Amino acid sequence: MQAIDPVTLDNCADEPIHIPGSVQPHGALLAFDADGILLGWSDNSPQLLNLKLVLNTPLAALPLPAEVHQAVAECLDGVEDGEAPATALEVSVGAVRFDCIVHVYHARLIIEFERRDTPSDTVAAFALKAHAAIDRLKRQKSIDALLQLATDQVRAITGFDRVMAYRFHLDDSGDVTAESRREDLEPYLGRRYPASDIPAQARRLYIINTLRLIADINYTPSPLLGRPGDVPLDLSHSVLRSVSPIHIEYLQNMGVGASMSVSIVVAGRLWGLLACHHMSPLQVPYSVRMAADVMAQVIASLVQSMEARANARLVERSAEVRTRVMETLLHHDEPARALLEHAPALCESLQAEALIVTQYGKLVVHGDISADLAAHIVASLPAEGHDLVEYTAVGDWPPQIRPLLAPWAGLLALRFDPATSGWLLALRREQIHTICWAGRPEKVVRIGPLGPRLTPRGSFDEWREMVRGRAVSWDAAEKLAASQLLGEMHRASVAKHVETDRARAQLLAMLGHDLRGPLHSINMAATVLQHGGAASTMSSRIQASSTRMERLISQVLDMSRINGGLGLGLARSQVDLVPLLQDLLDEVRTAYAELRIDASLPAALVAEVDGDRMMQVVSNLVSNARHHGTHGETIEVLMTERDDAVLLEVRNVAPAIPAELLPTLYSPLKHASVGNVRNRGGLGLGLHIAQQIVQQHGGDIVYRYDAPHVVFAVTLPRG
């Protein structure tokens, strides 16, 4: 017994619809080889054309109208690679008027005679309507308006009871986005049809032959006759081609009497379809159908232009965002925070609803997503592999993270720096929505004339399906913007690594140089003490040199912890900042007797902070003011509370910081600090470390100029 293949959608997809072996009976077909020798004909040809047909008869010997022979000659003159496009003309055979269509395909000359009962003047009037309709189509500003006008105009010039405009999704399912119909018909607007309604081979035919008419759904096919054993005649471009019995059954289930489809092909893809239905048989003249086909080509051109303009705007905005991101990344010591500054623009460019940025183990978020969930998402990312990861549904994610995701479902993750685990993650929410299917999308297996197969749906009543766990898919333009952004960020990361390596070498050289000075002082002081020198003076020198060495080494260690992603190890507690600040300022006054410091402090100010680290911030800011401020001028330190936040300002008289230095103000190893004649012992790390301490407290530090004062203002939460 022969095994029965499983019945799947492939049964429909395998149907050879381009070689059906028959034609629709409202016309006749003659087929010839490249030399004009008769190879075959439709069974109804002798009767319709009043011909006696015999195999291998030369075309020239057939008593066809002279215009047909002329059209054939013109068509054969245009053959390239065994193909020639269709040539159409109106001819009469006896008292019957025909549209005659001649084309060459696969080195076969095919002549079709399609009966036409509509007078020529009526056809010409339809053509004029089509011309006016095309002019109106060109003036539409949106795709929705364009499709609605198209359905109205196609229905007006063809006379169909219903014309629908489908727009296909990436999964090849299609929504009815516009409709023009007879008032008594049930509306199909807004309904979705599954991709399986148009099998792959039918989709191919919709692309290469953009218009197909079934004048009478209940027709009896007229078989093709020819030489036994010949290769089946390929009717891909035939206007009379018989259609699949599965499709006929589909249309009969819809109660349709005649059907016409006009493809909207954009950039080689079946973008949409104008589907025309009539409740009774309807023969639309060939030239009117061609007018509808031209309208569809105009629609395709307009759609492509509209989408191109939209994509161009997206590309332009994305380029602007990339430029700003690059500038920030190249001048910022913390890429995660740098990217967060551009989060709104990045979200718009990628059409995302939340962002996660992580590098060196640090993690920052933008949008309504918790840091805990963000950490779990980052932990679920692949350790190796592609630098761009895309998920559009919860089922795409690793299993361990799926229970935690709600309400998120879509992810576009960019690994911009593999060496430091640098990721930029764009997130989209789950889009819970209802699809209004035109009947249940599943097909039923039945025994039919072709054996066990999937049969089309028997009902097209609205059937609603709730879809969960999916986000809006990332389209090609958004993924292009993401890949371009990723490329720029890769380049910025490489440049940053080169700069870091150079800075590290510079740091080691400077550290060796700067430690040599205090070590030499300590060595000299020890020598003097050995020879009975003044102990108190030498002790002070040793203490000062040791303190300087300790400060240099402490700054280097702090920067090392920051760059290594370890953080500064804050130990928060409830601390009264006022006495701590007073003690610190007293120490500075003692060390630098000539320095004038004015402090404006409240009686008490308690905050949950790391007190030692906050005093390190103040010490660095005061040291910065001492080294860069005008000599002899007073340094002002102010601290107060406002809206449950601590406000701290350090002010000194000095010229404004040049605008070109502001982007690198908080960068380590700044040229303005390294080698400064008034800061010979500094490495340019003070502001960098101060900023890190403040940010790790959840606060911020900003520079401003209140002439004649340079002001550094710190804001941090009390709790």
Steps between C-alpha positions, in 0.01 A plus 500: 500500500634843411565730796281811511694823539400715796255774409654842562497841341767365265223308322358836390846643437595205275201540267634576147265790433718644218440188285131427563447333160181698436362850446189689594234445233415864420797500263718278284875436498741395225862400573790491249870431517764761413465418128125555501400133494176416682568301818162511672172678559214521744219256436254783425719671238351340185149604600583854627738585215332298225828321427601150404814432704761234426828449685813640332299741280703819429351817648508666159264230367227578753221732379537751783433874458790688339540715810584187700782402263637855520487498882678163503777636279549802728503276807758262350723796411514586871600155627797495740614186680191317384254759631303797366243715682132495409362684200123559495256594227127482424396258227178348368452139396170485317250692715693446824726775638818391680787653691802324350811476722830372363810421707805272502609305806753217524541513120127432453283743303159524668203669333186550711160611379284634782133570420391858557140615495566860612498753211825679416367847585403379848847355550653831392286685756629267770856576391438874539365441851813303582720788378317746726522255790878471460532878520303499828710214639819701450367777725446280807721572802471174695496129420160450666342779295665364186361150548150622583488713186636207297220267614238764415645568154561136402144413597372797295681401181452121525152468650590245770271477804794508742861618469736448794857618549720255686823604664732211585703460818852361520350156576296527175165520676292789369265761644213655309597865543254656252170389347238620255185282489137470415306624802320172567825300523662419835809717555839326507695815588751438782499122469814296465562209268770243579811458287380150405216654296766580238740204468858566390452407136188719476696787654763449229235526228354812661843659459584398143143534364344784692137464384274198496128478417253220569196608303274221631589309815279207397666455160580162349868503393582451134789249482812558293559257214840430350769249419523212750814514713566872443614714792185651661430849374603766755211746530659732757432804276177378347183707550279193459696274733272268693536536876543259786188304601600577860478872424166452322366321808631786714312758293184290489507485880502881495197508268696670223396470134801671334840610625790718391826567678751776425842473664681791665867405469751721682872435459435150368280398796124447506424803716124502452210390287181649357247217529179545302185288556169488319202302619420380147715432189672811360718529192721812520655602165875451471579869448299594810690239698826642369389845617452353848842338473657834411327652802654229717845578357447868578396405852815287536715791383329743739527255792869451429551878491306553825689223677830628360426849634405358839815288505708801394361700791579211735851469356556874539381500861705188573811660349455807720463278807808296404705817460400628844557159658846472343600845622389412852661156503835637386505763773328319784664265747184301568336383174199366692414842639599667174247290309236570761530872421373418150240242609190688373656553155620138488153376593350706217760378250450133592128536581568354844317558828789436739878484490756308703870585480765292671880502498770404750225338708319835539138522393275799429142500374267741324127441500254315717713197576648399834875466551441146633325384180760684292775305681324169429462594132869588472593171670295308240690645202728264306861508614625449147365521148332777309538861608135570409231291669134532397192362678141580402308262727535361851559157346820630335666571837703246701260285707631611840412867442152457347301488828654833607451700180147639528414749359800487261526276195722665235876551520765647273836459677823658371830372640705813437810398701553124551822556698313683778159325465357822360136461385229740389157335528185643341174352634143487376192415700276207432225614261182331618263536208208335333523373144169494315547200274267446206394161638720265703842496329545123537410283203334158523624176345239342275495246221454698181546446127878521553502254789566584866577873516446819692175660392433874524296651779126458469411810702625857473311637797715717724700285741697679772832379633677654800875520437734520798870472558603684183641845436484702181769352273814704432474606137784519248554876544522471880741207478712697251509795741602260779779340297635840396490617861679181604774561244557855624505385863752227412728763350456726802586209732815418304605866508429511873710189563788655306465818705481299824816308414680825423369658822606194700854528363498873570368439851775253581764739368359794698449294812862387488612857447275652768583238763871552440476855643351419843714187528808712438383747767449219750842355417670839544316565827607161632864576406486834682353333809783246494745789518316674787283744305193683637258218581179706499568654157596166348200331660263753340665449162473123528134527604415738213678282243337183633156666487562604141602146406196357677272739311650406164480129569144529640382682186657240272339217699161674489523544124602137463191389694279727288640375169480141618129532569548435873359832615639691794352278770271753671415439867187708560376602841311787665766770522492865607703660222554833678763395761676283241523795262618736777780257598607465138515876441699546824755247374531687169545834678770347721685350204476820294517792740487757217174355362176683578187282523153630589238239593124548515357194673174415681505400867454136398421303183452124528511285187539130422840506329853369521642783707867432418429488126297823513785674679725369221270682254529827694877456540541448125282802416685725747833372367379574147401853606838554674702389197296669226350802678644851509776513761408688818122492436258337746358151439135475599337176619120499537274216613125503549189283463230541236208266422652215702827528310847614610638794302874561518691769309872580481570842346828667408596812306642402161443548128225283345611157386544509118209345312727256317605346834148443634437164321804350679461687828445185706736279298811364670846606386383828347768701323380808691588328828793278414814710501322812631766721662268560797411134535831321454403214726162429340394238246176665393291242685333716766187611309467156341493324837276767655247451220505122547441528875210742453338290225531181704308684773224565245594865468651733243783749472489792256723792405376854441656845483360780718742779412753532646453161667559149370237287675476124545157404638421158649144376547427169669198344673499497880351150518 
